[in-house]
Amino acid sequence: MPARRVIDIRVHVLPDAIAAKAMPVMARNAGVTPALDGTLSGLLAAMDHASIEKACIQPVATRPESVAGINGWAA
């Protein structure tokens, strides 16, 4: 049997500079407690811990005018 590969097809991350401020606001608005801190380094550490090989980032923009910048950062 071939080795099992795990790929998470939907993850959200934010630039480090805004993650600490944005995560509590998004959590409050969504009514959920985030599992991670919203940073790329936090995601990569969690992926390593869970043996997740790859992840597909789904950008999060909290304002329409930030969509282009967030998408550019994610790319």
N, CA, C and O atoms as a Tinker XYZ file with bonds, in Angstrom:
   300  protein
     1  N      0.852000   -1.176000    0.000000    73     2
     2  CA     0.000000    0.000000    0.000000    64     1     3
     3  C      0.901000    1.243000    0.000000    63     2     4     5
     4  O      1.845000    1.327000    0.786000    81     3
     5  N      0.605000    2.213000   -0.889000    73     3     6
     6  CA     1.421000    3.425000   -0.932000    64     5     7
     7  C      1.235000    4.248000    0.349000    63     6     8     9
     8  O      0.234000    4.117000    1.054000    81     7
     9  N      2.217000    5.085000    0.622000    73     7    10
    10  CA     2.134000    5.958000    1.794000    64     9    11
    11  C      0.927000    6.885000    1.660000    63    10    12    13
    12  O      0.605000    7.357000    0.569000    81    11
    13  N      0.286000    7.129000    2.761000    73    11    14
    14  CA    -0.884000    8.004000    2.784000    64    13    15
    15  C     -0.438000    9.460000    2.714000    63    14    16    17
    16  O      0.466000    9.874000    3.439000    81    15
    17  N     -1.070000   10.223000    1.849000    73    15    18
    18  CA    -0.790000   11.654000    1.717000    64    17    19
    19  C     -1.990000   12.425000    2.232000    63    18    20    21
    20  O     -3.130000   12.093000    1.910000    81    19
    21  N     -1.740000   13.448000    3.027000    73    19    22
    22  CA    -2.815000   14.271000    3.557000    64    21    23
    23  C     -2.638000   15.692000    3.037000    63    22    24    25
    24  O     -1.587000   16.309000    3.208000    81    23
    25  N     -3.689000   16.196000    2.399000    73    23    26
    26  CA    -3.692000   17.552000    1.868000    64    25    27
    27  C     -4.936000   18.248000    2.389000    63    26    28    29
    28  O     -6.051000   17.773000    2.176000    81    27
    29  N     -4.752000   19.374000    3.072000    73    27    30
    30  CA    -5.877000   20.161000    3.576000    64    29    31
    31  C     -6.260000   21.134000    2.476000    63    30    32    33
    32  O     -5.449000   21.973000    2.084000    81    31
    33  N     -7.482000   21.037000    1.971000    73    31    34
    34  CA    -7.855000   21.841000    0.814000    64    33    35
    35  C     -8.439000   23.211000    1.157000    63    34    36    37
    36  O     -8.811000   23.964000    0.257000    81    35
    37  N     -8.522000   23.538000    2.437000    73    35    38
    38  CA    -9.026000   24.868000    2.774000    64    37    39
    39  C     -8.465000   25.317000    4.110000    63    38    40    41
    40  O     -8.878000   24.849000    5.170000    81    39
    41  N     -7.512000   26.239000    4.031000    73    39    42
    42  CA    -6.952000   26.839000    5.230000    64    41    43
    43  C     -6.949000   28.352000    5.052000    63    42    44    45
    44  O     -6.941000   28.855000    3.929000    81    43
    45  N     -6.954000   29.057000    6.148000    73    43    46
    46  CA    -6.925000   30.516000    6.120000    64    45    47
    47  C     -5.703000   31.000000    6.885000    63    46    48    49
    48  O     -5.433000   30.539000    7.994000    81    47
    49  N     -4.975000   31.919000    6.294000    73    47    50
    50  CA    -3.861000   32.577000    6.961000    64    49    51
    51  C     -3.897000   34.059000    6.617000    63    50    52    53
    52  O     -4.478000   34.477000    5.615000    81    51
    53  N     -3.268000   34.821000    7.464000    73    51    54
    54  CA    -3.176000   36.267000    7.274000    64    53    55
    55  C     -1.718000   36.678000    7.379000    63    54    56    57
    56  O     -0.916000   35.959000    7.974000    81    55
    57  N     -1.360000   37.828000    6.807000    73    55    58
    58  CA    -0.008000   38.343000    7.033000    64    57    59
    59  C      0.224000   38.530000    8.540000    63    58    60    61
    60  O     -0.674000   38.949000    9.270000    81    59
    61  N      1.429000   38.216000    8.982000    73    59    62
    62  CA     1.747000   38.316000   10.408000    64    61    63
    63  C      1.392000   39.682000   10.987000    63    62    64    65
    64  O      0.928000   39.777000   12.123000    81    63
    65  N      1.608000   40.733000   10.208000    73    63    66
    66  CA     1.393000   42.094000   10.701000    64    65    67
    67  C     -0.058000   42.368000   11.084000    63    66    68    69
    68  O     -0.321000   43.255000   11.896000    81    67
    69  N     -1.002000   41.627000   10.515000    73    67    70
    70  CA    -2.403000   41.889000   10.849000    64    69    71
    71  C     -3.098000   40.732000   11.566000    63    70    72    73
    72  O     -4.203000   40.905000   12.079000    81    71
    73  N     -2.474000   39.563000   11.610000    73    71    74
    74  CA    -3.132000   38.391000   12.199000    64    73    75
    75  C     -3.529000   38.617000   13.653000    63    74    76    77
    76  O     -4.652000   38.294000   14.039000    81    75
    77  N     -2.639000   39.159000   14.457000    73    75    78
    78  CA    -2.932000   39.328000   15.893000    64    77    79
    79  C     -4.127000   40.252000   16.124000    63    78    80    81
    80  O     -4.890000   40.054000   17.070000    81    79
    81  N     -4.290000   41.249000   15.273000    73    79    82
    82  CA    -5.406000   42.182000   15.427000    64    81    83
    83  C     -6.684000   41.639000   14.792000    63    82    84    85
    84  O     -7.772000   41.797000   15.345000    81    83
    85  N     -6.550000   41.002000   13.635000    73    83    86
    86  CA    -7.726000   40.566000   12.884000    64    85    87
    87  C     -8.372000   39.302000   13.439000    63    86    88    89
    88  O     -9.596000   39.172000   13.399000    81    87
    89  N     -7.584000   38.376000   13.951000    73    87    90
    90  CA    -8.145000   37.093000   14.401000    64    89    91
    91  C     -9.209000   37.243000   15.489000    63    90    92    93
    92  O    -10.262000   36.614000   15.379000    81    91
    93  N     -8.985000   38.046000   16.537000    73    91    94
    94  CA   -10.045000   38.189000   17.546000    64    93    95
    95  C    -11.329000   38.797000   16.984000    63    94    96    97
    96  O    -12.428000   38.414000   17.387000    81    95
    97  N    -11.192000   39.733000   16.064000    73    95    98
    98  CA   -12.367000   40.363000   15.461000    64    97    99
    99  C    -13.142000   39.347000   14.617000    63    98   100   101
   100  O    -14.365000   39.253000   14.719000    81    99
   101  N    -12.421000   38.588000   13.784000    73    99   102
   102  CA   -13.089000   37.585000   12.948000    64   101   103
   103  C    -13.709000   36.481000   13.805000    63   102   104   105
   104  O    -14.796000   35.994000   13.493000    81   103
   105  N    -13.032000   36.087000   14.876000    73   103   106
   106  CA   -13.573000   35.055000   15.764000    64   105   107
   107  C    -14.859000   35.541000   16.423000    63   106   108   109
   108  O    -15.839000   34.800000   16.506000    81   107
   109  N    -14.852000   36.766000   16.880000    73   107   110
   110  CA   -16.050000   37.328000   17.510000    64   109   111
   111  C    -17.191000   37.424000   16.498000    63   110   112   113
   112  O    -18.325000   37.055000   16.802000    81   111
   113  N    -16.892000   37.913000   15.306000    73   111   114
   114  CA   -17.933000   38.055000   14.280000    64   113   115
   115  C    -18.499000   36.711000   13.839000    63   114   116   117
   116  O    -19.691000   36.602000   13.550000    81   115
   117  N    -17.647000   35.688000   13.787000    73   115   118
   118  CA   -18.090000   34.357000   13.358000    64   117   119
   119  C    -18.646000   33.525000   14.504000    63   118   120   121
   120  O    -19.323000   32.524000   14.269000    81   119
   121  N    -18.368000   33.927000   15.747000    73   119   122
   122  CA   -18.839000   33.171000   16.898000    64   121   123
   123  C    -18.103000   31.851000   17.085000    63   122   124   125
   124  O    -18.679000   30.877000   17.569000    81   123
   125  N    -16.830000   31.821000   16.702000    73   123   126
   126  CA   -16.020000   30.601000   16.841000    64   125   127
   127  C    -14.687000   30.934000   17.508000    63   126   128   129
   128  O    -14.241000   32.081000   17.500000    81   127
   129  N    -14.069000   29.919000   18.077000    73   127   130
   130  CA   -12.734000   30.067000   18.640000    64   129   131
   131  C    -11.741000   29.463000   17.654000    63   130   132   133
   132  O    -11.813000   28.268000   17.367000    81   131
   133  N    -10.816000   30.263000   17.130000    73   131   134
   134  CA    -9.856000   29.728000   16.163000    64   133   135
   135  C     -8.950000   28.669000   16.784000    63   134   136   137
   136  O     -8.586000   28.756000   17.956000    81   135
   137  N     -8.597000   27.680000   15.987000    73   135   138
   138  CA    -7.683000   26.635000   16.450000    64   137   139
   139  C     -6.240000   27.112000   16.391000    63   138   140   141
   140  O     -5.399000   26.631000   17.150000    81   139
   141  N     -5.943000   28.051000   15.500000    73   139   142
   142  CA    -4.582000   28.540000   15.310000    64   141   143
   143  C     -4.555000   30.060000   15.401000    63   142   144   145
   144  O     -5.594000   30.696000   15.583000    81   143
   145  N     -3.367000   30.638000   15.275000    73   143   146
   146  CA    -3.226000   32.089000   15.434000    64   145   147
   147  C     -3.391000   32.890000   14.146000    63   146   148   149
   148  O     -3.285000   34.116000   14.164000    81   147
   149  N     -3.649000   32.213000   13.031000    73   147   150
   150  CA    -3.877000   32.904000   11.769000    64   149   151
   151  C     -2.628000   33.213000   10.969000    63   150   152   153
   152  O     -2.730000   33.770000    9.876000    81   151
   153  N     -1.445000   32.869000   11.477000    73   151   154
   154  CA    -0.207000   33.150000   10.769000    64   153   155
   155  C      0.244000   31.954000    9.937000    63   154   156   157
   156  O     -0.145000   30.817000   10.203000    81   155
   157  N      1.062000   32.224000    8.935000    73   155   158
   158  CA     1.611000   31.152000    8.122000    64   157   159
   159  C      2.502000   30.243000    8.968000    63   158   160   161
   160  O      2.459000   29.023000    8.816000    81   159
   161  N      3.302000   30.823000    9.850000    73   159   162
   162  CA     4.176000   29.991000   10.687000    64   161   163
   163  C      3.356000   29.097000   11.614000    63   162   164   165
   164  O      3.735000   27.952000   11.860000    81   163
   165  N      2.233000   29.607000   12.132000    73   163   166
   166  CA     1.350000   28.790000   12.962000    64   165   167
   167  C      0.732000   27.648000   12.173000    63   166   168   169
   168  O      0.620000   26.527000   12.670000    81   167
   169  N      0.332000   27.939000   10.938000    73   167   170
   170  CA    -0.229000   26.900000   10.074000    64   169   171
   171  C      0.806000   25.824000    9.774000    63   170   172   173
   172  O      0.514000   24.633000    9.883000    81   171
   173  N      2.018000   26.239000    9.396000    73   171   174
   174  CA     3.059000   25.271000    9.056000    64   173   175
   175  C      3.415000   24.382000   10.243000    63   174   176   177
   176  O      3.649000   23.185000   10.074000    81   175
   177  N      3.457000   24.962000   11.442000    73   175   178
   178  CA     3.742000   24.157000   12.638000    64   177   179
   179  C      2.629000   23.141000   12.877000    63   178   180   181
   180  O      2.903000   21.986000   13.204000    81   179
   181  N      1.379000   23.563000   12.717000    73   179   182
   182  CA     0.247000   22.648000   12.909000    64   181   183
   183  C      0.249000   21.552000   11.850000    63   182   184   185
   184  O     -0.061000   20.398000   12.145000    81   183
   185  N      0.599000   21.914000   10.616000    73   183   186
   186  CA     0.679000   20.923000    9.548000    64   185   187
   187  C      1.760000   19.889000    9.862000    63   186   188   189
   188  O      1.538000   18.689000    9.702000    81   187
   189  N      2.922000   20.351000   10.306000    73   187   190
   190  CA     3.991000   19.413000   10.668000    64   189   191
   191  C      3.528000   18.474000   11.777000    63   190   192   193
   192  O      3.757000   17.266000   11.716000    81   191
   193  N      2.880000   19.035000   12.783000    73   191   194
   194  CA     2.414000   18.240000   13.927000    64   193   195
   195  C      1.408000   17.164000   13.499000    63   194   196   197
   196  O      1.403000   16.055000   14.034000    81   195
   197  N      0.560000   17.511000   12.531000    73   195   198
   198  CA    -0.493000   16.590000   12.085000    64   197   199
   199  C     -0.094000   15.773000   10.852000    63   198   200   201
   200  O     -0.910000   15.024000   10.314000    81   199
   201  N      1.136000   15.913000   10.413000    73   199   202
   202  CA     1.633000   15.217000    9.216000    64   201   203
   203  C      0.816000   15.548000    7.971000    63   202   204   205
   204  O      0.534000   14.675000    7.151000    81   203
   205  N      0.442000   16.813000    7.840000    73   203   206
   206  CA    -0.260000   17.276000    6.648000    64   205   207
   207  C      0.792000   17.755000    5.657000    63   206   208   209
   208  O      1.608000   18.621000    5.972000    81   207
   209  N      0.763000   17.189000    4.473000    73   207   210
   210  CA     1.802000   17.449000    3.475000    64   209   211
   211  C      1.661000   18.803000    2.798000    63   210   212   213
   212  O      2.645000   19.523000    2.628000    81   211
   213  N      0.446000   19.148000    2.413000    73   211   214
   214  CA     0.197000   20.386000    1.680000    64   213   215
   215  C     -1.111000   20.990000    2.150000    63   214   216   217
   216  O     -1.956000   20.315000    2.738000    81   215
   217  N     -1.260000   22.290000    1.874000    73   215   218
   218  CA    -2.514000   22.971000    2.184000    64   217   219
   219  C     -2.786000   24.016000    1.113000    63   218   220   221
   220  O     -1.860000   24.614000    0.565000    81   219
   221  N     -4.049000   24.229000    0.824000    73   219   222
   222  CA    -4.480000   25.244000   -0.135000    64   221   223
   223  C     -4.992000   26.445000    0.644000    63   222   224   225
   224  O     -5.977000   26.351000    1.377000    81   223
   225  N     -4.321000   27.565000    0.479000    73   223   226
   226  CA    -4.698000   28.775000    1.214000    64   225   227
   227  C     -5.907000   29.430000    0.550000    63   226   228   229
   228  O     -5.924000   29.652000   -0.660000    81   227
   229  N     -6.895000   29.727000    1.351000    73   227   230
   230  CA    -8.058000   30.495000    0.926000    64   229   231
   231  C     -7.938000   31.858000    1.609000    63   230   232   233
   232  O     -8.173000   31.962000    2.812000    81   231
   233  N     -7.576000   32.902000    0.863000    73   231   234
   234  CA    -7.371000   34.213000    1.478000    64   233   235
   235  C     -8.631000   34.734000    2.163000    63   234   236   237
   236  O     -9.754000   34.408000    1.778000    81   235
   237  N     -8.411000   35.543000    3.177000    73   235   238
   238  CA    -9.501000   36.184000    3.900000    64   237   239
   239  C     -9.293000   37.686000    3.814000    63   238   240   241
   240  O     -8.254000   38.199000    4.229000    81   239
   241  N    -10.269000   38.381000    3.281000    73   239   242
   242  CA   -10.229000   39.846000    3.247000    64   241   243
   243  C    -11.421000   40.348000    4.057000    63   242   244   245
   244  O    -12.552000   39.904000    3.856000    81   243
   245  N    -11.161000   41.263000    4.960000    73   243   246
   246  CA   -12.231000   41.773000    5.814000    64   245   247
   247  C    -12.879000   43.034000    5.253000    63   246   248   249
   248  O    -13.898000   43.494000    5.767000    81   247
   249  N    -12.286000   43.594000    4.195000    73   247   250
   250  CA   -12.859000   44.770000    3.530000    64   249   251
   251  C    -12.672000   44.620000    2.027000    63   250   252   253
   252  O    -11.640000   44.110000    1.591000    81   251
   253  N    -13.632000   45.044000    1.229000    73   251   254
   254  CA   -13.508000   44.902000   -0.224000    64   253   255
   255  C    -12.232000   45.521000   -0.783000    63   254   256   257
   256  O    -11.634000   44.969000   -1.707000    81   255
   257  N    -11.812000   46.644000   -0.244000    73   255   258
   258  CA   -10.629000   47.312000   -0.770000    64   257   259
   259  C     -9.319000   46.578000   -0.452000    63   258   260   261
   260  O     -8.268000   46.929000   -0.989000    81   259
   261  N     -9.376000   45.578000    0.402000    73   259   262
   262  CA    -8.155000   44.827000    0.720000    64   261   263
   263  C     -8.028000   43.520000   -0.059000    63   262   264   265
   264  O     -7.034000   42.808000    0.091000    81   263
   265  N     -9.017000   43.196000   -0.885000    73   263   266
   266  CA    -9.004000   41.922000   -1.615000    64   265   267
   267  C     -7.767000   41.775000   -2.488000    63   266   268   269
   268  O     -7.104000   40.740000   -2.425000    81   267
   269  N     -7.433000   42.774000   -3.300000    73   267   270
   270  CA    -6.284000   42.676000   -4.216000    64   269   271
   271  C     -4.994000   42.458000   -3.431000    63   270   272   273
   272  O     -4.182000   41.614000   -3.808000    81   271
   273  N     -4.797000   43.192000   -2.366000    73   271   274
   274  CA    -3.574000   43.062000   -1.573000    64   273   275
   275  C     -3.462000   41.709000   -0.917000    63   274   276   277
   276  O     -2.392000   41.101000   -0.933000    81   275
   277  N     -4.557000   41.218000   -0.333000    73   275   278
   278  CA    -4.558000   39.906000    0.334000    64   277   279
   279  C     -4.326000   38.787000   -0.681000    63   278   280   281
   280  O     -3.560000   37.859000   -0.424000    81   279
   281  N     -4.991000   38.879000   -1.831000    73   279   282
   282  CA    -4.783000   37.862000   -2.865000    64   281   283
   283  C     -3.342000   37.872000   -3.367000    63   282   284   285
   284  O     -2.759000   36.813000   -3.600000    81   283
   285  N     -2.770000   39.050000   -3.531000    73   283   286
   286  CA    -1.366000   39.157000   -3.949000    64   285   287
   287  C     -0.439000   38.546000   -2.922000    63   286   288   289
   288  O      0.510000   37.851000   -3.286000    81   287
   289  N     -0.691000   38.789000   -1.644000    73   287   290
   290  CA     0.129000   38.216000   -0.585000    64   289   291
   291  C      0.015000   36.691000   -0.598000    63   290   292   293
   292  O      1.023000   35.995000   -0.487000    81   291
   293  N     -1.191000   36.176000   -0.732000    73   291   294
   294  CA    -1.401000   34.733000   -0.729000    64   293   295
   295  C     -0.721000   34.061000   -1.919000    63   294   296   297
   296  O     -0.195000   32.954000   -1.801000    81   295
   297  N     -0.737000   34.735000   -3.060000    73   295   298
   298  CA    -0.100000   34.159000   -4.252000    64   297   299
   299  C      1.404000   34.072000   -4.052000    63   298   300
   300  O      2.121000   33.614000   -4.942000    81   299
